[in-house]
């Protein structure tokens, strides 16, 4: 009788929340994008840093791995790291970060691909953001894309002028 109460919980252990898209065939990586966080920025506002016309290098990646468009099922966000390259100051003044990608067909509606929410922990001079599970194949098979980094409501002003570099990557399955 007691075993029948546990049967639904056992069944849940074997279910997946997301579909299996298969193994990662390669990663599309992007480096060396920088922007300046000034101590003069208003901590109550959201600050936008837009990077237009980033080359996807999709055709080069495809030929390097000897794949065709039909071999690629999806392209999803993998990692995003923002690093202070100008000083040892940490990012404790930042509340939230949202990184959005812009679909060239719908430039007025960017959607979030990485994020950082406030937590009760100390931040270092780098921040690793959390990726979402959005399939970006329709955007990433094109020649170029646009990324928008949003710093949302600071907890305080930046201690000094901070040059931040970010690098990010996508999983190609």
Secondary structure, 3 states (H helix, E strand, C coil): CHHHHHHHHHHHHCCCCCCCCCCCCEEEEEEEEEEEECCCCCCCCEEEEEEEEEECCHHHHHHHCCCCHHHCCCEEEEEEEEEECCCCCCCCCCCEEEEEEEECCEEEEEEEEEEECCCCCCCCCEEEEEECCCECHHHHCCCEEEEEEEEECCCCCCCCCEEEEEEEEEEEC
